[in-house]
Amino acid sequence: MALVGLEEVRGHILERVPPARPTRVPLGDALGLALSEDVAATEPVPPFANSAMDGFAVRRADAETAGIEHPIRLKL
């Protein structure tokens, strides 16, 4: 018996299995499922500026000397 390549097997499967159709389910039943369309918040979450959630990007070159014993100040 000869081994069959992954792409060939994948092709056989995709030819024979129809794509799943989107289905609406209650949120509690959605564990393990995938979204079929984008979901966007209708209001800001949290409803105030919160850097702990938003985060900051820092260039490595700007922070290479930073450390507990060598704090640095960066401009926002």
N, C-alpha and C positions, 0 to 999 in steps of 0.2 A: 504494500500500500504506500503510495507516494504522499508526501506532505503537500498541503495546499497553502499558498501564500495568504497572508492576512488580507490584502486588498481584494483578492479573488473571493474569499469567504465573505468579506464585508459586502461586496457587490451582490452576491447571491442572496444574502439576508435582506438587503435594502430593496431588491427586486420583488421579494415575496411578502414583506411586511409593510402594510400601508402606514403612513404617518398617523400619529394620534391626533385626533381633533381636539381643539380647545374645549374645556368643560369648566363651568363655574361650580366651585365648591365652597362651603363655609370655611372661614379661616381656620377653624379648629381641625378641619379635615385635610388641610393643605400640606401637612408635614410630609416631606419627601418628594413633593411635586415641584415642577418648574413653571415659571411664569411664561405665558405665551405672548405677552405684550408688556410694554413699559408701564411702570406705576410711578406716579409723581405725587408728592405731598401737596395738599391744597393750601397749606399754611406753613410758615416757618416752624421748624422743630429743632431745638427749643425756641420759644417765641421771643428770645432775647439773645444778645451777643454772648457767646460762651466759648472762650478760647480753649477750654478743656475739651470741648467737643469738636470745635472747628480745627484746631491745631495750627501750627505754624511751620512753614518750610524754611530751612536754614541751609545755606551753602556750606559744605564741609570746609572750604578754604577760609570762611569767616569764623569758624568755630574750632579750628584745630588746636588752638592754645587753651581752650576752655577746660575747666575742671573744678573740682571742689575747692582746691587751693588757689586756683587762678580763674576767678569769675570774669566774664567779659560782658560788655554792653553792646547790643546790636540795635541799629535804628529800625523802627517799624516803617 
